[in-house]
Amino acid sequence: MNNTLKTCHCSLAPQGQVVWMFQIIMRCLGLGGAVLRVAAAPTLEDQRAAWEAAWPVRLLRSGPAWLVNALISLVSLLFFNRFVLWCVFTGILWLF
C-alpha cells in the first residue's frame, strides 16, 4: 500500500522541531525579515528595536484587549492543538 504521508527524515531533536515550527509560523505571518533583522542586530537594544517594529508585536501591545484575546485564541487553536503537535513531534509533515 502506498502511503501518501511524508515523514521527516531529519534527525531533529524536539528542541530543533520547535525552532523549525517557529520559523514556519514566522514565515506564515510574514515575519521572516523581522526575525533575520533581530538575529543580525549587533546589540540587545537593536534587537529589541527590530522586534518592536514588527507589526504583530505592535498589534498585540496596542490593540484592544478583545481583539488580542481573539487573535491569541485563534492562533492557539490552529497551531497548538493536539493533532498538529502530534504531527510535528512524530515527524509526519503532511501539511508541508
N, C-alpha and C positions, 0 to 999 in steps of 0.2 A: 504494500500500500504506500502510495506516495504521500509523504507528509508535507503540507504546504507551509507549515510554520518554520520560520528561520530561527535557528538557535545561535546564541552568541558563542563564537569560537575563540574569544579572547579570554585571557586569564586575569580578569579584573577582580580584585578583592572587593568586598562590599563597599568600602570607602571609595574606591575608584568608580563603582557604579553610581554612587550618589553624586560624585563630581560630574560624571558623564550626563546624568539626568539633569543636574543643574545647568550644564551647558546647553542641553536641548531646550529646557524651559526658557533660558535667557534668549536663545535664538528665536523661539516662537513668539516671545514678547518684543522682539526687535531690539534687544539689549546686548547683542554681541559686541558692538562697538564700544558700549559703555564698559563692559567687562574688560575689554582689551585696554581701554584708557586707564582703568583702575589698576590693572596689572602692570602697565608700563609707567605709572606715575612714580617719580623718584622719591617723594616724601609722603608721609602719612597725611599731611594736610592736603596735598594734591590728590591723593586717593579719595579722601572724604569729599573734596570739591567735585571730583569727577562723578562720584556715586550720587551725590546730592543733585547733580544736574540731570540725572536720568528721569524720564517722565513718570514711570511708576512710583518712584520714590517721592517725587513732588506730589503726585496724586494721593498716595497713602498718608502723607503728612498734612496736606492742606484740604483734602476732600471732606465732605460731610460724613459723619460717623455711620449713617445708614448705608451710604454708598461703599465705604471702605469695608464694612461688615459683609455686605452682599458680595463684593469682589473677592474677599478672602474665602467666603463660603463656597463660591463657585470654583475657585482655583483648587481648594481642598477637595471638593467633590470630583473634579476632573483628573487631577494628577496624583492625589494621595488616597485613593480608595483601595480596598484590598485587592481587587483584581489587577489594577495597573501595577501596584507594588509587587504582587506575586509574579507578574510577567517580567518586570525589571530584574528582580532578585533571583529568579530561576533561569534567566538567560533567554527567555522567549521574546523575540523582538518583532512580533507581528505588526506592531504599529509603525515601525521604521524600516 
